Amino acid sequence: MAYHNELGMLGEKMAAEFLLRKGYTILERNFVYQKAEIDIIAQKEAETLVIVEVKTRNSAVFGNPQEFVSKGKVKLLVKAANEYVVENNLVVEVRFDIISVLKNKTTEKIEHFENAFYHF
């Protein structure tokens, strides 16, 4: 497996553990709908579904990890989140978060951006 894939998987694992420590329940990981993938679907309050995009980098030289969520990715996340809500017959508010993971030999930093973007 390529290094960037391994780093991404490690970042998602770290993000899930981070959310669990903060009292979230992980409902699903790597939910796929058509070409869209949601890294983590979680819940803390019963009335809010949290869609989490995890961005992992080993360096912030080219920008912080959270800066790499494109408009196209946002549209795909919204589409997949809608499908998850419909498929599971949920009546909930949906919140979109980003968890930024910076991980290398000397640094391990996790940042959680709640309500990182709004669906449109």
Wavefront OBJ file of the C-alpha trace (Angstrom):
o trace
v 0.000 0.000 0.000
v 1.297 3.472 -0.851
v 2.529 5.679 1.980
v -0.160 8.331 1.437
v -2.865 5.648 1.718
v -1.349 4.332 4.941
v -1.109 7.877 6.314
v -4.753 8.512 5.403
v -5.889 5.330 7.140
v -3.837 6.233 10.217
v -5.362 9.724 10.233
v -8.899 8.310 10.059
v -8.124 5.915 12.922
v -6.711 8.777 15.010
v -9.759 10.942 14.201
v -12.191 8.180 15.221
v -10.335 7.652 18.509
v -10.355 11.428 19.079
v -14.136 11.580 18.570
v -14.713 8.630 20.891
v -12.690 10.378 23.618
v -14.903 13.457 23.136
v -18.051 11.396 23.736
v -19.147 10.770 20.148
v -20.552 7.466 18.927
v -19.145 6.279 15.605
v -22.047 5.064 13.474
v -20.148 4.279 10.305
v -16.696 4.582 8.766
v -15.968 4.867 5.058
v -19.608 5.058 3.947
v -19.666 4.991 0.146
v -22.436 6.197 -2.135
v -21.699 6.285 -5.858
v -18.434 8.276 -6.142
v -18.718 9.832 -2.696
v -17.154 8.579 0.511
v -17.768 9.824 4.032
v -14.803 9.097 6.293
v -16.746 9.063 9.573
v -20.421 9.346 10.463
v -20.842 10.086 14.150
v -23.338 11.296 16.701
v -23.055 13.007 20.054
v -26.560 14.407 20.458
v -29.450 12.261 19.235
v -30.830 15.022 17.015
v -27.583 15.751 15.141
v -25.755 13.546 12.658
v -22.118 14.554 12.222
v -20.470 13.960 8.847
v -16.705 14.087 9.273
v -14.133 14.584 6.533
v -10.661 13.662 7.753
v -7.669 15.330 6.121
v -4.251 13.989 7.019
v -0.877 15.388 6.030
v 2.669 14.819 7.205
v 3.600 18.471 6.712
v 1.887 21.842 6.641
v 4.430 23.275 4.188
v 1.839 23.510 1.399
v -1.050 24.453 3.692
v -3.004 23.075 6.598
v -4.808 19.770 5.992
v -8.294 21.307 6.338
v -7.546 23.646 3.441
v -7.609 20.701 1.036
v -11.378 20.099 1.148
v -12.525 21.208 -2.293
v -15.954 22.454 -3.366
v -16.336 19.260 -5.376
v -15.633 17.180 -2.273
v -18.220 19.183 -0.325
v -20.856 18.435 -2.980
v -20.031 14.719 -2.851
v -20.208 14.702 0.958
v -23.622 16.368 0.887
v -24.871 13.839 -1.661
v -23.611 10.870 0.386
v -24.941 12.347 3.646
v -28.369 12.771 2.091
v -28.329 9.156 0.945
v -27.325 7.957 4.425
v -30.165 9.917 6.047
v -32.738 8.648 3.516
v -31.441 5.056 3.555
v -31.653 4.940 7.356
v -34.942 6.866 7.570
v -33.455 9.422 9.963
v -35.001 12.676 11.114
v -31.938 14.624 12.207
v -29.987 17.805 11.647
v -26.790 17.202 9.693
v -23.538 18.919 10.608
v -20.396 18.805 8.487
v -17.076 18.774 10.354
v -13.461 18.494 9.304
v -10.820 16.824 11.396
v -7.317 17.872 10.450
v -4.488 15.488 11.324
v -0.852 16.511 11.051
v 1.314 13.457 11.712
v 5.002 12.837 11.209
v 7.959 11.611 13.281
v 8.020 14.705 15.484
v 4.483 16.053 15.318
v 1.037 14.694 16.090
v -1.670 17.341 15.978
v -5.439 16.909 15.657
v -7.834 19.812 15.133
v -11.622 19.497 15.012
v -13.526 22.102 12.998
v -17.224 21.838 13.806
v -19.686 23.246 11.246
v -16.786 23.532 8.833
v -19.124 24.179 5.917
v -22.816 24.321 5.192
v -24.614 22.272 2.590
v -26.158 24.080 -0.350
l 1 2 3 4 5 6 7 8 9 10 11 12 13 14 15 16 17 18 19 20 21 22 23 24 25 26 27 28 29 30 31 32 33 34 35 36 37 38 39 40 41 42 43 44 45 46 47 48 49 50 51 52 53 54 55 56 57 58 59 60 61 62 63 64 65 66 67 68 69 70 71 72 73 74 75 76 77 78 79 80 81 82 83 84 85 86 87 88 89 90 91 92 93 94 95 96 97 98 99 100 101 102 103 104 105 106 107 108 109 110 111 112 113 114 115 116 117 118 119 120
